[in-house]
Amino acid sequence: MNGEVVVITGGTSGIGQVAAERLAGMGARVVLVARDKVRAEATLNSLKHIATGVPPSAYFADLSKIDAVKQVAREMVAAEPRIDVLINNAGAMFYNRQETVDGLERTFATNHMAYFLMTLGLRQSLHAAAPARVVNTSSEAHRRSSLDFDDLQCKTNYRAFTAYGRSKLCNILFTRELARQWAGTGITANCLHPGFVNTRFGDGGQGALSVGLNIAKKFALTPEQGAKTIVFLASSPEVANVSGEYFIKCARATPNQLAQDDNAARRLWEISTEISER
């Protein structure tokens, strides 16, 4: 990874921070996209002690906002003419339904639209660096999920884990369509399930779901274990020519049938494009 530029969202805590540290230790120059400046500064200080080349840097944006994602992508393209790896890792689950300034349900906006907008926004720099890679963090939570294209914003019967699972299904469908559309460009796109990891995910909630998550975390993977597949997809020569796949524990896995629906993948892409152009 010597000299390669790696952009990572959600890189200031949990598996994202561990992945950033591992890749920096392999010689990559890490570029963080963060919202919390305090955590970003702490992560940058940690990375500076690990990095062997050009120091890491950070950009700031609320990834739930369309204009904010577009703006930070423009800033990065201007400063980074070549980006070798984009890791879309930032994600969240919200216990109560919230709408963003763009009128989107916040889980959908943060966990799917941010991936879509960031990837397309950095397209110029990814193409300039080809061979390049896009790595999307998804989840096994997609397995019990389906997409209601008439209610992607979960306006009826909102449930936190249902909305989260749908967003993770979107990640796989987006990866699949991205790989199809960018085939032959030298840019690969793959996604992964990191495992159930003991991180800040799901903190701050109330009720049975929050209690269940806190209990489950006692038996969860460490962030170091959860980051392994991210680092593998970002750096391993074994997957240099693999695209459009879903990985668990550094090995290809088969997502649910809905995640393999090319028509759904194309429709989601079209809808996401319409949303991004409003």
Secondary structure by P-SEA (a helix, b strand, c coil): cccbbbbbccccccaaaaaaaaaaaaccbbbbbcccaaaaaaaaaaaaaccccccccccccccccaaaaaaaaaaaaaacccccbbbccccccccbbbbcccccccccccccaaaaaaaaaaaaaaaaacccbbbbbbcccccccccccccccccccccaaaaaaaaaaaaaaaaaaaaaaaccccbbbbbbcccccccccccccccaaaaaaaaaaaacccccccaaaaaaaacccccccccbbbbcccbbbbcccccccaaaaaaaaaaaaaaaac
